[in-house]
């Protein structure tokens, strides 16, 4: 495999005739002893009763808010942003049924919030609700620029748009201009100024739910009688869920040590904690422990195999490995592979078979063919990129995207997450729902658009680092070379494609027919998590923003008076 001189090292011993590349990943800062020491004073054994009391009080708030549209909107928005909406699924469903029939909302803030919440929960409300705020020429009324809370609400609502909704594009441009102008004039309105700044950076609809909950708890206003109940509930629930996350990481650290990848695959990233952060973005809720543990194992195995294709294996070896994945058997196949690949292959093979067995035992459905197909697609896409690199070939943007939305790993992660959810008592696994995973018929478009957002977000955040260590050209470089444009212009092109992809994803979410609800949520949260992970340092490093997020989310409880 071709490689730059500064990346060639002998990683496999002096008797290895191949010149191996190394990405020079630093060692993990999270050793098993450190993870084993994680602790918190908040446990379900001590605080389960208090949590139930607070949940009941919050349910009472929903009951009393039914007669007031404004209160119901505010309450639903609050429990969602505070990260406790999963406790009130029935109450929120009832609230949406009430709100979708309400035509009395008049001001910009309430109208925008009404629109956003209904769309988020799958109700295709029309953009006509904004006509009363527009002039005859279609532009928004100039006096709206003074209503900063209304502008912020409209700005957030604009990200729920689907393809062809010009009014929301205009709303986004109008709000962006005037919100930026407002930043220097908000004065003592510290919380509102912080919310505006954050939304201009990343809209709330694009944010990773667990981080948004942590953030909103800090900014949550305490100006009405419902606030103390919701805020105390949110803080306690956050801390209790954090205690579960700590226990899961201790179990995963023991599994990771026993797997032996750190010793046998020294070329690969040792990023258990960082992989867990990514998984937390897809399902942070208390009841999804098995799913998080299983999905973290999957991502750890995937990461090692990704590094094998990216930096270590020769083309001949990688072709053998890809063929072995397609055959999905051991024995003679395994003996054809070098030792380091045998370890990767057996870990993948055993994990996939065990998952399929567990689902068969509970649901009586065979998911092994879907698991096998995901690994085959993933490794095939890795091989394509390894081939490009070995030949020094820069693909066209179209060629790159057609392969890279798979090689980012999101389709395989979403499918595995959906299957793993079935071990938690999820009841939406059927032969019909499995048909959404039949790749030969084409992935459902929700998986495609979500994965494309993940890939493009990765490229925006990590392409420079990956190129420096000797990786294949990313979308930015493909556009620059193909169209002769600057890096800034290429980045703008990618950002526009991300916005377009979100519109397509929103449309599919509104009209998803038989697509399982739990998988639709996974697709949305995968996109949100990509924005978060790759807006910082990614998972290639244990330091910087990624480290700070892990410390904050895993180790630091939020003070709460009980």
C-alpha positions in Angstrom: 0.0 0.0 0.0 1.4 3.4 -0.9 2.1 5.7 2.0 4.0 8.9 2.9 7.6 8.5 4.1 6.8 10.1 7.5 4.1 7.5 8.2 6.1 4.3 7.5 7.1 2.3 10.5 7.7 -1.4 11.2 4.7 -2.2 13.5 4.7 -6.0 13.2 8.2 -7.0 14.2 11.5 -7.2 12.4 10.4 -10.4 10.6 7.5 -8.7 8.8 8.6 -8.1 5.2 5.8 -5.4 4.8 6.3 -1.8 5.5 3.4 -0.9 7.7 1.9 2.5 8.2 0.9 3.9 11.6 -1.4 6.8 12.4 0.5 7.3 15.7 -2.6 7.4 17.8 -1.8 8.3 21.4 -2.5 5.9 24.2 -5.9 6.3 26.0 -5.9 8.6 29.0 -8.7 6.4 30.5 -7.0 3.3 31.9 -9.2 0.5 33.4 -8.2 1.4 37.0 -9.4 5.0 36.5 -12.7 3.8 35.0 -13.2 1.4 37.9 -12.8 4.3 40.3 -15.8 6.2 38.9 -18.3 6.9 41.6 -21.3 9.1 42.4 -23.5 9.7 45.5 -26.6 9.4 43.4 -28.0 5.9 43.0 -31.5 4.5 42.3 -31.3 2.5 45.5 -31.2 5.8 47.4 -33.3 8.1 45.2 -35.8 6.0 43.2 -38.8 7.0 45.5 -37.9 10.7 45.2 -37.7 10.3 41.4 -41.1 8.7 41.3 -42.6 11.5 43.4 -41.2 14.2 41.1 -42.4 12.3 38.0 -45.9 12.2 39.4 -45.8 15.9 40.1 -44.7 16.6 36.6 -47.6 14.4 35.3 -49.9 16.5 37.4 -48.5 19.6 35.6 -49.4 18.0 32.3 -53.0 17.4 33.5 -53.4 21.0 34.7 -51.9 22.4 31.5 -54.5 20.9 29.1 -56.7 23.9 29.2 -53.9 26.3 28.3 -52.2 26.1 25.0 -49.3 28.3 26.0 -48.7 26.3 29.2 -48.9 23.0 27.3 -46.4 24.2 24.7 -44.0 25.5 27.4 -44.2 22.4 29.5 -43.7 20.0 26.5 -40.7 22.0 25.3 -39.2 22.1 28.8 -39.4 18.4 29.5 -37.9 17.7 26.1 -34.9 20.0 26.4 -34.4 19.0 30.0 -33.8 15.4 28.9 -36.8 13.8 30.8 -39.3 13.5 27.9 -38.9 9.8 27.9 -40.7 9.6 31.2 -43.8 11.3 29.7 -44.4 9.7 26.3 -48.1 9.2 26.8 -48.6 12.7 28.3 -46.7 14.2 25.3 -48.6 12.2 22.8 -51.9 13.5 24.4 -50.5 17.0 24.4 -49.7 16.8 20.6 -53.2 15.6 19.9 -54.6 18.6 21.7 -52.1 21.1 20.1 -52.6 19.9 16.5 -56.3 21.0 16.8 -55.5 24.4 18.3 -55.9 27.4 15.9 -55.9 30.2 18.5 -52.1 30.8 18.7 -51.2 34.3 17.6 -47.8 35.6 18.6 -44.5 34.6 16.8 -42.9 32.8 19.7 -45.9 30.5 20.4 -46.6 29.9 16.7 -43.0 28.9 16.0 -42.9 26.7 19.0 -46.2 25.1 18.1 -45.0 24.4 14.6 -41.6 23.0 15.8 -43.0 20.6 18.4 -45.7 19.2 16.1 -43.2 18.6 13.4 -40.7 17.0 15.8 -43.4 14.6 17.0 -44.4 13.6 13.5 -47.3 15.9 12.6 -47.0 17.5 9.2 -48.3 21.0 10.1 -48.3 23.5 7.2 -45.9 26.5 6.9 -49.1 28.5 6.2 -49.2 29.2 9.9 -46.4 31.8 9.3 -48.3 33.8 6.6 -49.7 36.2 9.2 -46.1 37.4 9.9 -45.3 38.1 6.3 -46.0 41.0 4.0 -47.7 40.8 0.6 -44.3 40.4 -1.1 -43.6 37.3 1.1 -41.0 39.0 3.3 -41.3 38.9 7.1 -42.6 42.1 8.8 -39.7 44.4 9.8 -41.1 45.0 13.3 -40.5 41.3 14.1 -36.8 42.2 14.5 -37.6 43.6 18.0 -39.0 40.3 19.2 -35.8 38.4 20.0 -37.6 35.5 21.7 -39.9 35.2 18.8 -37.0 35.4 16.3 -35.1 32.7 18.2 -38.2 30.4 18.2 -38.8 31.0 14.5 -35.1 30.4 13.8 -35.2 27.0 15.6 -38.5 26.1 13.8 -36.8 26.8 10.4 -34.6 23.7 10.9 -37.7 21.4 10.8 -38.3 22.3 7.2 -38.5 19.9 4.3 -37.5 20.2 0.7 -39.4 23.0 -1.2 -40.5 25.0 1.8 -39.1 28.4 0.8 -40.8 30.3 3.6 -38.6 28.5 6.2 -35.5 29.2 4.2 -36.5 32.9 4.2 -37.3 32.7 7.9 -33.8 31.3 8.6 -32.1 34.1 6.6 -34.2 36.8 8.3 -33.7 35.4 11.8 -30.0 34.8 11.4 -29.4 38.4 10.3 -31.4 40.0 13.2 -30.3 37.5 15.9 -26.6 38.3 15.1 -27.4 42.0 15.4 -29.1 41.4 18.7 -26.1 39.8 20.4 -24.6 43.2 21.2 -27.9 44.7 22.5 -29.3 42.1 24.9 -27.5 43.6 27.9 -28.8 42.2 31.1 -30.7 39.4 29.4 -27.8 37.0 30.0 -29.7 33.7 29.5 -31.4 34.9 26.3 -28.1 36.0 24.9 -26.5 32.7 25.7 -29.4 30.8 24.0 -29.1 33.0 20.9 -25.4 32.5 20.7 -25.7 28.7 21.1 -28.5 28.4 18.5 -26.5 30.4 15.9 -23.6 28.0 16.5 -25.7 24.8 16.4 -29.6 24.8 16.4 -31.2 22.9 19.2 -32.7 20.4 16.7 -29.2 19.4 15.7 -27.8 18.9 19.2 -27.0 15.7 20.9 -29.8 15.1 23.4 -27.7 14.3 26.5 -25.5 17.4 26.1 -28.6 19.6 25.4 -30.1 18.4 28.6 -27.0 19.3 30.6 -26.9 22.6 28.9 -30.5 23.5 29.3 -30.6 22.6 33.0 -28.0 25.4 33.4 -30.0 27.9 31.4 -33.5 26.9 32.6 -35.5 29.8 33.9 -37.0 29.7 37.4 -39.8 32.3 36.8 -42.9 30.2 37.4 -44.2 27.7 39.9 -43.7 24.7 37.6 -39.9 25.4 37.2 -38.7 24.0 40.6 -40.5 20.7 40.0 -39.1 20.2 36.5 -35.6 21.5 37.3 -35.3 19.2 40.4 -36.6 16.3 38.4 -34.2 16.9 35.5 -31.2 17.3 37.8 -32.0 14.1 39.8 -32.7 12.1 36.7 -29.5 13.3 35.0 -27.5 12.2 38.0 -29.2 8.8 38.3 -28.7 8.1 34.6 -25.1 9.1 35.0 -24.7 6.5 37.7 -25.9 3.8 35.2 -23.5 5.1 32.6 -20.6 4.7 35.1 -21.6 1.1 35.9 -21.8 0.3 32.2 -18.3 1.7 31.6 -16.9 -0.4 34.3 -18.4 -3.5 32.7 -17.2 -2.4 29.3 -13.6 -1.7 30.5 -13.4 -5.3 31.8 -14.7 -6.6 28.4 -12.2 -4.4 26.5 -9.3 -5.5 28.6 -10.2 -9.2 28.1 -10.7 -8.7 24.3 -7.0 -8.1 24.0 -7.1 -5.6 21.2 -4.8 -3.1 23.0 -2.0 -5.7 23.2 -2.5 -7.5 19.9 -3.6 -4.6 17.6 -1.2 -1.8 18.6 -1.9 0.1 15.4 -5.6 0.6 16.3 -7.2 3.4 18.4 -7.8 2.6 22.1 -10.9 4.7 22.5 -13.5 2.9 24.7 -14.7 6.0 26.5 -14.9 8.1 23.3 -16.9 5.3 21.5 -19.2 5.2 24.5 -19.8 9.0 24.1 -20.9 8.4 20.5 -23.2 5.6 21.6 -24.6 7.8 24.4 -25.8 10.1 21.7 -28.0 7.5 20.2 -29.6 6.2 23.4 -28.8 7.8 26.7 -32.0 6.8 28.5 -31.8 4.7 31.7 -33.7 1.7 30.2 -31.4 1.1 27.3 -28.4 -0.3 29.1 -28.1 -3.5 27.1 -28.3 -1.5 23.9 -25.5 0.9 25.0 -23.2 -1.9 26.1 -23.7 -3.9 23.0 -23.4 -0.9 20.6 -20.2 0.2 22.3 -18.7 -3.2 21.8 -19.8 -3.0 18.1 -18.2 0.4 17.7 -14.9 -0.7 19.4 -14.6 -3.6 17.0 -15.6 -1.5 14.0 -12.9 1.1 15.0 -10.1 -1.5 15.1 -11.2 -2.9 11.7 -11.5 0.7 10.3 -7.9 1.4 11.4 -6.8 -1.9 9.9 -8.1 -0.8 6.5 -7.0 2.8 6.8 -3.4 2.4 8.0 -2.1 -1.1 8.6 -3.2 -3.8 6.2 -1.8 -4.4 2.8 -4.2 -4.5 -0.2 -3.7 -8.2 -0.6 -4.5 -8.8 3.1 -7.5 -6.5 3.0 -9.0 -8.3 0.0 -8.6 -11.6 1.9 -10.3 -10.1 5.0 -13.2 -8.7 2.9 -13.8 -12.0 1.2 -13.7 -13.8 4.6 -16.4 -11.4 5.9 -18.6 -12.2 2.9 -18.2 -15.9 3.6 -18.9 -15.5 7.3 -17.4 -18.8 8.5 -14.3 -20.0 10.4 -12.0 -22.9 9.7 -10.2 -22.6 6.4 -11.2 -19.0 6.0 -9.6 -18.0 9.3 -6.4 -19.8 8.5 -5.9 -17.8 5.3 -5.6 -14.6 7.4 -2.6 -13.2 9.2 -2.8 -13.4 13.0 -3.7 -9.8 13.6 -6.7 -10.1 11.2 -7.8 -13.4 12.8 -8.3 -11.5 16.1 -10.4 -8.8 14.4 -12.3 -11.4 12.4 -13.2 -13.6 15.4 -14.2 -10.6 17.5 -16.6 -9.5 14.8 -17.8 -13.0 14.0 -18.5 -13.9 17.6 -20.2 -10.6 18.4 -22.5 -10.9 15.4 -23.5 -14.5 16.0 -24.1 -13.9 19.7 -26.4 -10.9 19.0 -28.4 -12.9 16.5 -28.7 -15.7 19.0 -30.0 -13.4 21.7 -32.6 -11.8 19.4 -33.7 -15.3 18.2 -34.1 -16.4 21.7 -36.3 -13.5 22.7 -38.3 -12.7 19.5 -38.0 -15.9 17.4 -36.7 -13.8 14.4 -33.4 -14.5 12.6 -31.4 -11.3 12.2 -28.0 -12.8 11.3 -28.3 -12.2 7.6 -28.8 -8.5 8.3 -25.8 -8.4 10.7 -23.6 -10.2 8.2 -24.7 -7.9 5.4 -23.8 -4.7 7.4 -20.3 -6.0 8.0 -19.9 -7.0 4.4 -21.1 -3.5 3.2 -18.8 -1.8 5.7 -15.7 -3.8 4.9 -16.3 -3.5 1.1 -16.5 0.3 1.4 -13.3 0.3 3.5 -11.6 -1.7 0.7 -12.7 0.7 -1.9 -11.0 3.6 0.0 -7.9 1.5 0.6 -7.7 0.8 -3.1 -8.0 4.5 -3.9 -5.2 5.3 -1.5 -2.9 2.6 -2.7 -3.3 3.9 -6.3 -3.0 7.5 -5.4 -6.5 8.1 -6.9 -8.7 11.0 -5.9 -12.3 10.1 -6.6 -14.9 12.5 -7.9 -17.2 14.0 -5.3 -20.0 11.7 -6.6 -17.8 8.6 -6.3 -16.6 9.6 -2.9 -20.1 10.2 -1.5 -21.5 7.0 -3.0 -19.0 5.0 -0.9 -18.3 7.3 2.1 -21.9 7.4 3.5 -21.4 3.6 4.1 -17.7 3.8 5.2 -18.5 6.3 8.0 -20.2 3.4 9.7 -23.5 5.0 10.5 -25.7 2.5 8.5 -24.2 -0.4 10.3 -24.4 1.4 13.7 -28.1 2.3 13.1 -29.0 -1.3 12.1 -27.1 -2.8 15.1 -28.7 -0.2 17.5 -32.2 -1.2 16.2 -31.5 -4.9 16.7 -29.9 -4.3 20.1 -33.0 -2.4 21.2 -35.0 -5.6 20.8 -33.0 -7.0 23.8 -34.5 -4.2 25.9 -38.1 -5.2 25.4 -38.8 -3.1 22.3 -41.8 -4.5 20.5 -41.4 -3.1 17.0 -39.3 -5.9 15.5 -41.3 -7.8 12.9 -40.6 -9.4 9.5 -42.1 -6.2 8.0 -39.8 -3.9 10.0 -36.8 -6.0 9.1 -37.6 -5.4 5.4 -36.4 -1.9 5.9 -32.9 -3.4 6.4 -32.8 -5.4 3.2 -29.9 -3.7 1.5 -30.4 -5.4 -1.8 -33.6 -3.4 -2.1 -31.8 -0.2 -1.1 -31.6 1.2 2.4 -34.5 3.2 3.6 -33.8 6.8 2.8 -33.8 7.8 6.5 -30.7 5.7 7.0 -29.1 7.1 3.9 -29.7 10.8 4.7 -28.7 10.3 8.4 -25.5 8.6 7.3 -24.7 11.2 4.8 -25.0 13.9 7.4 -22.7 11.9 9.6 -20.1 11.5 6.9 -20.1 15.2 5.9 -20.0 16.4 9.5 -17.0 14.1 10.0 -15.3 15.5 6.9 -15.8 19.1 8.1 -14.3 18.3 11.4 -11.6 15.8 10.8 -10.5 15.8 7.1 -7.4 17.8 7.7 -6.2 15.5 10.5 -7.0 12.4 8.5 -5.2 13.6 5.4 -2.1 14.4 7.5 -1.9 10.9 8.7 -2.2 9.6 5.2 -5.9 8.9 4.5 -7.8 9.0 1.3 -9.1 12.5 0.1 -12.4 13.5 1.7 -15.4 15.4 0.3 -13.8 18.8 0.8 -10.7 17.9 -1.2 -12.7 16.1 -3.9 -14.8 19.2 -4.5 -11.6 21.4 -4.5 -9.8 19.3 -7.1 -12.8 18.5 -9.2 -14.2 22.0 -9.5 -11.1 24.1 -8.9 -12.5 25.9 -5.9 -11.0 27.1 -2.6 -11.2 25.1 0.7 -13.6 27.7 2.1 -15.9 27.4 -1.0 -15.8 23.6 -0.7 -16.6 23.8 3.0 -19.6 26.0 2.2 -20.7 23.4 -0.4 -20.6 20.7 2.3 -22.5 22.8 4.7 -25.2 23.4 2.1 -25.4 19.7 1.4 -25.8 19.0 5.2 -28.7 21.4 5.3 -30.3 19.8 2.2 -29.8 16.3 3.8 -31.6 17.5 7.0 -34.5 18.6 4.9 -34.7 15.2 3.2 -34.4 13.5 6.6 -37.1 15.7 8.1 -39.4 14.8 5.1 -38.9 11.1 5.5 -39.5 11.4 9.3 -42.8 13.1 8.7 -44.0 10.6 6.1 -42.2 7.4 7.2 -45.2 5.0 6.8 -44.0 1.5 8.1 -40.5 2.6 9.1 -40.1 1.6 12.8 -40.4 4.6 15.2 -37.4 3.5 17.2 -35.2 3.3 14.1 -36.4 6.7 12.9 -35.3 8.2 16.3 -31.9 6.4 15.9 -31.4 8.1 12.5 -32.2 11.5 13.9 -30.0 11.1 16.9 -27.1 9.7 14.8 -27.1 12.9 12.8 -27.2 15.0 16.0 -24.4 13.0 17.6 -22.3 13.5 14.5 -22.7 17.3 14.7 -21.6 17.1 18.3 -18.7 14.6 18.0 -17.2 16.2 14.9 -17.9 19.8 16.0 -15.1 19.0 18.6 -12.2 16.7 18.3 -13.9 13.5 17.0 -13.0 10.2 18.6 -9.5 9.9 17.2 -8.2 11.7 20.4 -8.8 11.4 24.1 -7.9 15.0 24.8 -9.3 18.5 24.3 -13.1 19.0 23.8 -13.8 15.3 23.8 -12.1 14.7 27.1 -13.9 17.7 28.6 -17.2 16.4 27.5 -16.6 12.9 28.9 -15.5 14.4 32.3 -18.6 16.5 32.4 -21.1 13.9 31.2 -19.7 10.9 33.1 -17.9 12.2 36.2 -19.6 15.4 37.3 -23.1 15.2 38.8 -25.3 18.3 38.8 -25.8 19.7 42.3 -29.5 19.3 43.4 -31.4 20.0 46.6 -33.7 17.2 47.5 
